[in-house]
């Protein structure tokens, strides 16, 4: 019985360890109890989860590429006169 108790204590010691300080993005979803604009919803993607965080970074990068003019040239779009 002592070996079983010892194994149990070893398992507890391995599982219940002191947490370390976390310096990354805190993950949380949008509060759907309040109304959101599309812009607010897209902004919340920064903290929804790993893949959503990547999407939010891509949106930020595109915003920087577009700049204040808010026009983006897509090569497949051709003006017809």
C-alpha positions in Angstrom: 0.0 0.0 0.0 2.9 2.3 0.7 4.1 2.0 -2.9 0.7 3.0 -4.2 0.6 6.0 -1.9 4.1 7.0 -3.0 3.0 6.8 -6.7 -0.1 8.8 -5.9 2.0 11.5 -4.3 4.5 11.5 -7.2 1.6 11.9 -9.7 0.1 14.8 -7.6 3.5 16.5 -7.5 3.9 16.2 -11.3 0.4 17.5 -12.0 -0.1 20.2 -9.4 2.9 22.5 -10.1 3.2 26.2 -9.6 2.0 28.2 -12.7 4.5 30.4 -14.5 3.7 34.0 -15.4 2.2 34.2 -19.0 3.3 37.1 -21.2 1.5 36.2 -24.4 -1.9 37.2 -25.7 -4.8 36.5 -23.3 -7.4 34.4 -25.1 -11.0 35.5 -24.8 -13.9 35.6 -27.1 -16.2 38.6 -27.9 -19.0 39.4 -25.5 -22.1 38.6 -27.5 -24.4 40.1 -24.8 -23.5 43.5 -26.4 -23.9 44.6 -30.0 -20.8 44.6 -32.2 -20.0 46.2 -35.5 -18.2 44.1 -38.1 -15.0 46.1 -37.3 -15.4 45.3 -33.6 -15.9 41.6 -34.4 -12.8 41.4 -36.6 -10.8 43.3 -33.9 -11.9 40.6 -31.3 -10.2 38.0 -33.5 -6.9 39.1 -31.9 -7.8 37.3 -28.8 -10.2 34.5 -29.8 -7.5 31.8 -30.4 -4.4 30.8 -32.2 -5.8 30.7 -35.8 -8.0 33.7 -35.2 -4.9 35.6 -33.9 -3.2 34.8 -37.2 -6.2 36.1 -39.1 -6.1 39.3 -37.0 -2.4 39.8 -37.8 -3.2 39.4 -41.5 -6.0 42.0 -41.3 -3.6 44.4 -39.6 -1.0 43.8 -42.3 -3.5 44.5 -45.1 -4.6 47.6 -43.3 -1.0 48.8 -43.3 -0.6 47.9 -47.0 -3.7 49.8 -47.9 -2.8 52.8 -45.8 -4.9 55.9 -45.3 -6.2 56.0 -48.9 -8.2 52.8 -48.4 -7.8 51.7 -51.9 -6.1 48.4 -52.9 -5.2 47.4 -56.4 -5.9 43.8 -57.2 -4.2 42.7 -60.4 -7.1 40.6 -61.6 -9.4 43.6 -61.6 -9.3 45.4 -64.9 -11.3 48.5 -65.7 -13.3 48.3 -68.8 -14.2 51.5 -70.7 
